[in-house]
Amino acid sequence: MELGLAFTLCGLGICFLIPAFILVFVNRSKTTRCTVTTVATVKDIG
């Protein structure tokens, strides 16, 4: 039971971290090609 909860919390944490990293990369480099590639990769993983 606790193991499932831990996996759920880790999954939620990753779901919040990925968009945060995307926002950081977008703010640092304004290249749209990099952003599109990152979003496409995240969608494929998800």
C-alpha positions in Angstrom: 0.0 0.0 0.0 2.8 2.5 0.9 4.8 1.5 -2.2 1.9 2.4 -4.4 1.4 5.7 -2.7 5.1 6.5 -3.1 5.0 5.7 -6.8 1.9 7.9 -7.1 3.6 10.9 -5.4 6.7 10.4 -7.5 4.6 10.4 -10.6 2.8 13.6 -9.6 6.1 15.2 -8.8 7.5 14.3 -12.2 4.3 15.6 -13.9 4.9 19.0 -12.2 8.7 19.0 -12.7 8.6 18.4 -16.5 6.5 21.5 -17.3 8.7 23.5 -14.9 11.9 22.5 -16.7 10.2 23.3 -20.1 9.4 26.8 -18.8 13.0 27.3 -17.6 14.4 26.2 -21.0 11.9 28.5 -22.8 12.9 31.4 -20.7 16.7 30.8 -21.1 16.6 30.1 -24.9 13.9 31.6 -27.1 14.4 29.0 -29.8 11.1 27.6 -30.9 12.6 24.5 -32.4 14.0 23.3 -29.1 10.6 24.0 -27.4 8.6 22.0 -30.0 11.1 19.1 -29.8 10.8 19.0 -26.0 7.0 19.2 -26.0 6.8 16.4 -28.6 9.2 14.2 -26.6 7.1 14.8 -23.4 3.9 13.9 -25.2 5.5 10.7 -26.6 6.6 9.7 -23.1 3.2 10.6 -21.6 
